[in-house]
Amino acid sequence: MIPRHELRRHTSEIELHIQAGTLADLLAEAGKALAEVQLAGADCAQGGPARAIRVSSSDREALLVDWLNELIFLADLDRWVAMEFEIGHAENTEVRARASGVILDWAPSRAKAATMHGLRVKDLPGGLEASVIIDV
C-alpha cells in the first residue's frame, strides 16, 4: 500500500486520515501530514537539520498520538518542523526514527495536540489505516 494522508478540517480541529503498508510508514506519513498542518502552506525547503526521535507508549494507537505530540513539542520548543522521516524501528509500543526538518523564523504551532478522541488504527488487507484528531 502506498502511504498517503488526507486532512479533514473541523471547527477547532483537523482530522488526519492516514493509510500505509506498515506501522513505520504510517508513522512517517502521519508526521508528514502534521508538517502540512504546522506549515499551513508555507513554502519551505526540505532537507534541513536532522535529529533522532524515540517515542514509547502502551499500544500502537497511543504510540501514534505520542509520536505526533512529540513532533508538536519539538516544533513549539525549537521552531523546528520535521518534514522527512527515516523510521529505523517501529513496533506497537515504540518508534525510533531520524527526521529532517526546517527551522522557521515564525512559530509553526497551529497544532496544539494530538488527541485520543476519535482515535483509531485498524488493519486493512495490505496495510493499516488510522484517524487521529489534532486540536488547532
Backbone as JSON, one array per atom type, in Angstrom:
{
  "sequence": "MIPRHELRRHTSEIELHIQAGTLADLLAEAGKALAEVQLAGADCAQGGPARAIRVSSSDREALLVDWLNELIFLADLDRWVAMEFEIGHAENTEVRARASGVILDWAPSRAKAATMHGLRVKDLPGGLEASVIIDV",
  "N": [[0.85, -1.17, 0.0], [0.58, 2.17, -0.85], [1.85, 4.84, 1.02], [-0.29, 7.41, 2.21], [-2.1, 10.45, 2.93], [-4.86, 12.36, 4.27], [-6.33, 15.45, 5.03], [-8.88, 16.43, 7.14], [-10.84, 19.01, 7.83], [-12.19, 20.55, 10.73], [-14.1, 22.6, 13.01], [-12.42, 23.5, 15.29], [-10.4, 21.75, 15.05], [-8.42, 19.3, 13.3], [-8.75, 16.45, 11.41], [-6.59, 13.82, 10.86], [-6.31, 11.52, 8.38], [-4.94, 8.55, 7.6], [-3.21, 6.22, 5.55], [-1.21, 3.34, 5.12], [1.31, 0.87, 4.33], [2.78, -0.33, 6.39], [3.43, -0.11, 9.97], [5.62, 1.56, 10.44], [5.66, 3.11, 8.06], [3.16, 4.29, 8.34], [3.51, 5.93, 10.62], [5.5, 7.67, 9.65], [4.1, 8.89, 7.54], [2.05, 10.1, 8.98], [3.57, 11.99, 10.35], [4.34, 13.61, 8.18], [1.85, 14.57, 7.39], [1.18, 16.06, 9.67], [3.2, 18.02, 9.52], [2.31, 19.38, 7.28], [0.03, 20.6, 8.32], [1.23, 22.2, 10.33], [2.88, 23.91, 8.84], [1.15, 25.23, 7.22], [0.85, 25.73, 4.43], [3.1, 27.25, 3.84], [6.01, 27.82, 1.89], [8.58, 25.81, 2.22], [11.91, 24.74, 2.19], [12.95, 21.39, 1.99], [15.06, 19.07, 3.81], [16.51, 20.15, 5.9], [17.98, 20.61, 9.2], [18.64, 17.55, 10.98], [17.43, 15.14, 13.37], [17.46, 12.68, 15.97], [14.68, 10.77, 17.05], [12.8, 9.3, 19.57], [10.13, 7.4, 20.73], [8.03, 5.94, 23.12], [5.22, 3.93, 24.03], [2.0, 2.71, 25.25], [0.46, 1.14, 23.48], [-0.25, 0.64, 19.94], [-2.08, 2.61, 19.07], [-1.93, 4.62, 21.04], [0.77, 5.11, 20.67], [0.83, 6.36, 18.15], [-0.46, 8.81, 18.76], [1.28, 9.8, 20.78], [3.66, 10.0, 19.31], [3.0, 12.0, 17.4], [2.5, 14.1, 19.21], [5.04, 14.44, 20.28], [6.39, 15.45, 18.05], [4.96, 17.84, 17.75], [5.68, 19.09, 20.16], [8.48, 19.44, 19.74], [8.37, 21.24, 17.62], [7.15, 23.44, 18.87], [9.03, 24.01, 20.88], [11.55, 24.42, 19.58], [11.02, 25.7, 17.18], [11.2, 24.05, 15.01], [10.27, 22.06, 12.4], [9.56, 18.83, 11.61], [9.96, 17.16, 8.56], [10.7, 15.1, 6.84], [11.12, 11.6, 7.17], [12.96, 8.89, 8.48], [12.31, 5.87, 9.48], [13.69, 3.87, 11.76], [13.04, 1.81, 13.45], [10.01, 0.33, 14.32], [7.45, -0.72, 16.29], [4.53, -2.0, 17.96], [4.65, -0.58, 20.37], [6.78, 1.18, 20.36], [8.81, 3.58, 18.67], [11.64, 4.41, 16.78], [13.35, 6.9, 15.19], [14.78, 8.95, 12.58], [14.62, 12.23, 11.76], [14.38, 14.83, 9.37], [14.18, 18.33, 9.04], [12.9, 21.67, 9.06], [13.99, 24.82, 10.21], [12.18, 27.49, 11.45], [11.42, 31.0, 11.11], [9.23, 31.89, 12.32], [6.64, 31.02, 14.64], [5.47, 27.75, 14.36], [3.19, 26.6, 15.34], [0.25, 25.83, 14.73], [-0.93, 23.57, 15.41], [-2.0, 22.21, 18.38], [-2.23, 19.84, 19.94], [-2.21, 16.27, 19.54], [-4.97, 14.12, 19.87], [-6.78, 11.66, 21.85], [-9.36, 11.41, 21.24], [-11.67, 10.05, 19.08], [-9.73, 8.47, 17.98], [-8.29, 5.93, 15.99], [-6.75, 2.98, 14.88], [-6.54, 0.69, 12.42], [-6.31, -2.59, 11.03], [-5.89, -3.33, 7.61], [-6.38, -5.13, 4.53], [-3.24, -5.63, 3.33], [-2.15, -3.48, 4.74], [-2.4, -0.62, 6.97], [-4.8, 1.59, 8.46], [-5.48, 4.78, 9.76], [-6.99, 7.19, 11.95], [-6.73, 10.3, 13.44], [-7.23, 13.01, 15.64], [-6.28, 16.38, 15.58], [-5.94, 19.03, 17.72], [-6.4, 22.42, 17.05]],
  "CA": [[0.0, 0.0, 0.0], [1.35, 3.42, -0.93], [1.46, 5.75, 2.1], [-0.98, 8.64, 1.82], [-2.89, 11.04, 4.01], [-5.89, 13.34, 3.92], [-6.68, 16.31, 6.15], [-10.3, 16.76, 7.18], [-10.92, 20.16, 8.73], [-13.36, 20.78, 11.59], [-14.07, 23.95, 13.57], [-11.2, 23.77, 16.05], [-9.56, 20.56, 14.97], [-8.18, 18.71, 11.99], [-8.61, 15.0, 11.47], [-5.64, 13.22, 9.93], [-6.71, 10.19, 7.94], [-3.68, 8.06, 7.05], [-3.11, 4.83, 5.15], [0.15, 2.93, 4.78], [1.51, -0.57, 4.34], [3.37, -0.79, 7.65], [3.37, 0.86, 11.06], [6.68, 2.55, 10.19], [5.19, 4.02, 7.02], [2.04, 5.04, 8.9], [4.05, 6.99, 11.49], [6.16, 8.65, 8.78], [3.07, 9.63, 6.81], [1.39, 10.95, 9.97], [4.48, 13.12, 10.56], [4.24, 14.48, 7.01], [0.54, 15.24, 7.46], [1.3, 17.08, 10.72], [4.02, 19.12, 8.99], [1.43, 20.14, 6.39], [-0.79, 21.43, 9.2], [2.09, 23.17, 11.01], [3.45, 24.88, 7.91], [0.0, 25.96, 6.67], [1.06, 26.17, 3.06], [4.36, 27.99, 3.63], [6.96, 27.14, 1.01], [9.8, 25.57, 2.98], [12.8, 23.76, 1.58], [13.21, 20.2, 2.8], [16.46, 18.7, 3.95], [17.16, 20.94, 6.95], [18.61, 19.87, 10.29], [18.06, 16.25, 11.34], [17.59, 14.72, 14.76], [16.91, 11.38, 16.35], [13.46, 10.85, 17.86], [12.38, 8.0, 20.1], [8.88, 7.5, 21.48], [7.48, 4.68, 23.61], [3.85, 4.09, 24.51], [1.38, 1.48, 25.73], [-0.04, 0.36, 22.35], [0.01, 1.35, 18.68], [-2.91, 3.8, 18.99], [-1.28, 5.64, 21.89], [2.05, 5.43, 20.04], [0.56, 7.35, 17.11], [-0.73, 10.09, 19.43], [2.5, 10.26, 21.44], [4.58, 10.37, 18.23], [2.59, 13.32, 16.9], [2.7, 15.09, 20.27], [6.48, 14.71, 20.37], [6.7, 16.34, 16.93], [4.39, 19.14, 18.09], [6.54, 19.63, 21.22], [9.73, 19.9, 19.13], [8.06, 22.44, 16.84], [6.92, 24.53, 19.81], [10.25, 24.29, 21.62], [12.69, 24.85, 18.76], [10.58, 26.2, 15.88], [11.7, 23.06, 14.06], [9.2, 21.19, 11.92], [10.03, 17.62, 10.94], [9.3, 17.03, 7.26], [11.08, 13.83, 6.22], [11.3, 10.63, 8.24], [13.54, 7.56, 8.29], [11.93, 5.09, 10.66], [14.64, 2.78, 11.94], [12.39, 0.73, 14.2], [8.64, 0.63, 14.74], [6.61, -1.83, 16.72], [3.29, -1.47, 18.54], [4.84, 0.26, 21.55], [7.98, 2.01, 20.29], [9.35, 4.0, 17.39], [12.92, 5.12, 16.75], [13.41, 7.49, 13.86], [15.6, 10.12, 12.3], [13.78, 13.15, 10.99], [14.98, 16.09, 8.96], [13.14, 19.33, 9.03], [13.22, 23.05, 8.75], [13.87, 25.78, 11.31], [11.37, 28.61, 10.98], [11.55, 32.3, 11.76], [7.94, 32.13, 12.96], [6.14, 29.87, 15.4], [4.68, 26.92, 13.46], [2.24, 25.79, 16.09], [-1.21, 25.82, 14.6], [-1.32, 22.33, 16.07], [-1.8, 22.24, 19.83], [-2.02, 18.48, 20.45], [-2.94, 15.12, 19.01], [-5.86, 13.68, 20.93], [-7.28, 10.29, 21.85], [-10.75, 11.5, 20.79], [-11.87, 9.56, 17.72], [-8.53, 7.77, 17.53], [-8.38, 4.53, 15.63], [-5.78, 2.37, 13.98], [-7.09, -0.63, 12.11], [-5.65, -3.38, 10.0], [-6.54, -3.49, 6.31], [-5.6, -6.02, 3.67], [-2.07, -4.96, 2.78], [-1.65, -2.33, 5.47], [-3.08, -0.04, 8.11], [-5.49, 2.86, 8.28], [-5.6, 5.46, 11.05], [-7.56, 8.53, 12.06], [-6.36, 10.97, 14.69], [-7.65, 14.4, 15.63], [-5.32, 17.37, 16.05], [-6.52, 20.29, 18.18], [-5.7, 23.59, 16.48]],
  "C": [[0.89, 1.23, 0.0], [0.89, 4.34, 0.21], [0.79, 6.99, 1.55], [-1.74, 9.17, 3.02], [-3.88, 12.05, 3.45], [-6.18, 14.15, 5.17], [-8.16, 16.64, 6.05], [-10.48, 17.82, 8.24], [-12.26, 20.22, 9.45], [-13.2, 22.17, 12.17], [-12.76, 24.27, 14.29], [-10.26, 22.57, 16.06], [-9.41, 20.13, 13.52], [-8.03, 17.22, 12.19], [-7.6, 14.56, 10.43], [-6.15, 11.82, 9.63], [-5.53, 9.64, 7.14], [-3.81, 6.6, 6.67], [-1.66, 4.54, 4.78], [0.26, 1.42, 4.91], [2.03, -1.13, 5.64], [3.2, 0.27, 8.72], [4.43, 1.94, 10.87], [6.23, 3.58, 9.16], [4.02, 4.87, 7.51], [2.52, 6.19, 9.76], [4.75, 8.07, 10.66], [5.13, 9.51, 8.05], [2.29, 10.55, 7.75], [2.25, 12.18, 10.26], [4.43, 14.1, 9.4], [2.93, 15.25, 7.01], [0.57, 16.34, 8.52], [2.11, 18.27, 10.23], [3.19, 19.99, 8.06], [0.54, 21.08, 7.2], [0.06, 22.54, 9.81], [2.59, 24.26, 10.08], [2.38, 25.68, 7.18], [0.26, 26.54, 5.29], [2.32, 26.97, 2.8], [5.3, 27.16, 2.77], [8.29, 27.01, 1.74], [10.62, 24.5, 2.29], [13.03, 22.6, 2.53], [14.7, 19.99, 2.92], [17.21, 19.52, 4.98], [17.76, 20.06, 8.02], [17.87, 18.58, 10.63], [18.29, 15.98, 12.82], [16.97, 13.36, 14.95], [15.7, 11.6, 17.25], [13.1, 9.44, 18.29], [11.14, 8.21, 20.97], [8.44, 6.09, 21.87], [6.08, 4.94, 24.14], [3.27, 2.73, 24.86], [0.85, 0.58, 24.61], [0.09, 1.2, 21.08], [-0.86, 2.6, 18.52], [-2.29, 4.94, 19.8], [0.07, 6.04, 21.3], [1.87, 6.49, 18.95], [0.35, 8.73, 17.72], [0.54, 10.64, 20.07], [3.56, 10.69, 20.43], [4.27, 11.77, 17.71], [2.8, 14.4, 17.95], [4.17, 15.4, 20.49], [6.91, 15.66, 19.24], [6.15, 17.74, 17.16], [5.24, 19.83, 19.15], [7.84, 20.19, 20.63], [9.51, 21.16, 18.29], [7.87, 23.65, 17.75], [8.21, 24.97, 20.5], [11.32, 24.96, 20.76], [12.32, 25.54, 17.45], [11.15, 25.34, 14.75], [10.55, 22.14, 13.68], [9.82, 20.04, 11.15], [9.24, 17.43, 9.65], [9.57, 15.69, 6.58], [11.49, 12.86, 7.32], [11.96, 9.35, 7.73], [13.24, 6.79, 9.56], [12.86, 3.89, 10.74], [14.02, 1.57, 12.6], [10.99, 1.18, 14.57], [7.95, -0.67, 15.09], [5.44, -1.21, 17.46], [3.49, -0.53, 19.71], [6.04, 1.19, 21.47], [8.33, 2.36, 18.84], [10.67, 4.72, 17.63], [13.1, 5.6, 15.32], [14.45, 8.58, 13.8], [14.75, 10.99, 11.38], [14.6, 14.37, 10.6], [13.85, 17.09, 8.82], [13.66, 20.7, 8.68], [13.06, 23.89, 10.01], [13.18, 27.02, 10.74], [11.67, 29.88, 11.74], [10.28, 32.64, 12.54], [7.49, 30.87, 13.67], [5.19, 29.04, 14.54], [3.42, 26.33, 14.09], [0.78, 26.17, 15.88], [-1.73, 24.6, 15.34], [-1.0, 22.43, 17.56], [-1.48, 20.86, 20.38], [-2.76, 17.47, 19.61], [-3.76, 14.56, 20.16], [-6.24, 12.21, 20.79], [-8.72, 10.25, 21.33], [-10.85, 11.03, 19.33], [-10.7, 8.78, 17.15], [-8.85, 6.34, 17.13], [-7.22, 4.17, 14.71], [-6.31, 0.98, 13.69], [-6.31, -1.27, 10.98], [-6.53, -3.44, 8.76], [-5.78, -4.56, 5.54], [-4.43, -5.22, 3.07], [-1.58, -3.74, 3.55], [-2.49, -1.92, 6.66], [-3.78, 1.26, 7.71], [-5.68, 3.47, 9.66], [-6.32, 6.79, 10.89], [-7.19, 9.07, 13.42], [-6.72, 12.43, 14.55], [-6.58, 15.28, 16.26], [-6.1, 18.61, 16.47], [-5.7, 21.44, 17.6], [-6.23, 24.87, 17.11]]
}
